[in-house]
Amino acid sequence: MNVPKEMNRYCPKCKTHTAQKVALYKAGKRRGSAIGERRHEEDKKGYGGQKFPKLAKPAKTTKKQTLIFTCPTCKKKTMKHGIRLRKLELTA
């Protein structure tokens, strides 16, 4: 699906409609020191078999894409998530 690089959207901070820049959300680097990551490692450690299922075949063929909109006046970023697509392309 083609998405324009600029969209006219409502900015909740400015309370006006502005032509906002569109970007694709990308997850940040995972931290090994995070509590969830440490807990997961602890659960996997030791004897007693596989504690988490090894997925042989993933259930979904697509991922939900998240769009980030940036207001040019106040630089406020808003997200619109939940578009399930195989490929998302930003076009001029």
QUIHUQUI-V275601 format. One line per field, one symbol per residue. ss: DSSP state (a for helix, b for strand, c for the rest). phi: phi as a letter, one per 40 degrees, with the letter a starting at -180 (. if undefined). burial: # if it has 9 or more other C-alpha atoms within 8 Angstrom, else .. A space follows every 50 residues. Layout:
ss = ???
phi = ???
burial = ???
//
This chain:
ss = cbbbcbbbbbbccccbbbbbbbbbccccccccccaaaaaaaaaacccccc ccccccccccccbbbbbbbbccccccbbbbbbbbbcccbbbc
phi = .cbccbbcbcbcccgbcbcbcbbccbcccccccccccccccccccgchgc cbccccbccbcbbccbbbbbcccbgcbbbbbhccbcabbcbc
burial = ...####...#......######.............##.....#...... .............#########............#..#.#..
//
